[in-house]
Amino acid sequence: MSGRFQDKIVVITGASAGVGASVARQFAAEGAKLVLSARGKEALDAIAHEFGEDSLAVPMDVADSRACKELLSGAEKKFGAVHVLVNNAGCNYRGPAEDFDAEQLAQIVDVNLRAPIVLSRLAIPLLRRAGGGSIVNVASIAGKIPVPEEATYSATKFGLRAFTRALAEELAGSGITVSCVSPGPIDTGFIMGDIDKVPDYFFSQPISSATEVARLIVECAADGKTERTIPVSTGILATAGYLIPGLARILRPALSRKGRRIKEKYRRKEC
């Protein structure tokens, strides 16, 4: 690794597994010191243990605004600064919106959209004090095209992409960059642990690894590019489906048939 983040302080939410854990390892390989948060203390402590004294584990719920403030103030107190914020924590309930109560849908909004907005706002003064830095939000290709049976999740990712782009414009020239990474399906527990409820057509698209997505997050923190999408081909298809809604309806049955076959292969592999 190049050491681009040598002695930089990186705060990562949703850091106990999957993409978050992979992001932590890649930043650590570039010399960063890590402040890691997630709800599960045991798994979070296990990840933080890999990095020894160069990390701080903070069990918390990002839906709690007070805890968000304490996360960032604790990072600055422990290490003296904050240089990078990665908003990676995510939440989803898959199925028709009417199948879930208001509190569940609100939780998706709180974790996926409100928390990144709150954390970004709280981080900006710290990044200014550090002489600049970056905010990277983990969005989704579901934020490029409305996704049936994941309506609230899709709405939050549309919103997160809009927030990212608008905030990037607000902070242009300040030394603080704001980026997002929009992945398609990822081979992590977020999807594979809920495989039966994931729409079949998701599996018609190339499935990325957590390592591949994490690499793009680190690149955004390094160069400030506003958005990176993986896979690129799926992003193009999603944009076309958004601009031409009829196209998405026409293609979905064929994509679902293809995805169903691929999903079954993953299901057999897990068994």
Residue, then its C-alpha position, 0 to 999 in steps of 0.5 A: m500500500s502507498g501510505r496515503f493515509q499515514d497517521k490520518i484518523v478515519v471514522i467508519t460506521g458499520a465497521s464490524a463486518g462486510v464492507g465496513a471491516s474491509v474498509a478498515r483493513q484497507f485504511a489500516a494498510e495505508g497507515a491510518k488510525l481507526v475509529l470503528s463503530a457498530r451496534g454489535k460490541e463483540a464483533l466490533d471489538a474483534i475487528a478493532h483487536e486487529f489494529g491494536e492501539d491504532s484503533l478505537a471501538v465505539p459500540m453505538d447506534v447511528a440512529d442516536s444523534r447524541a451517540c453520533k456526536e460522542l463518536l466524533s468528539g471521542a475520535e478527536k479526543k483519542f487521536g487529536a483530529v478527524h480526517v475521514l468519515v465513512n458513512n457505511a452503516g446500513c439497514n433494510y427490510r425487504g418486501p412490500a412497504e405495507d408489510f412493515d410497521a412505521e417504526q421499521l420503515a423509520q429505522i431504515v430512514d434513520v440509519n441510511l439517510r438521517a445518520p449520514i446527514v447528522l454525522s457529516r454535519l458534525a464532522i465538518p468542523l472537525l475536518r476544517r480543524a484538521g486542515g481538510g479531509s473527506i466524507v465518503n457515503v456508501a449509497s447503492i445502485a438502488g439509489k439510481i433506479p426505484v426498486p420494488e419491494e425495497a421502496t424505503y431503502s431505495a428512497t434513502k439511497f436516492g436521498l443519500r446520493a442527492f445529499t452527497r452531491a449537494l454537500a460536495e458543491e457547498l464545500a467546494g474549495s474548502g479542502i473537504t471533499v464529499s463522495c459516494v460509492s454506489p454498489g450493486p449486489i455485494d457478497t456479504g451477509f447484508i444480502m447473502g444472509d437474507i437471500d430468500k427475500v432479495p428480489d431475484y433480478f438482483f442476482s442477474q447482475p455481477i456480484s462484487s466483493a466487499t474488498e472491491v467496494a472498500r477499494l473504491i471507498v478508499e479511492c474516493a477518500a484519496d481523490g475526492k471523486t464525487e461518485r464511483t459505481i460498481p459494477v459500472s455496467t449495472g450502473i449504466l443499466a440502472t440509469a437507463g431504466y430510470l430514464i426510460p421506466g418502460l424499459a425496466r418493466i420490459l427487462r425485469p422478467a428476463l432479469s428475474r429468470k436469470g437471477r433466479r438461476i444464479k440465486e439457486k447456485y448461491r443457495r446450494k453453495e451456502c448449504 
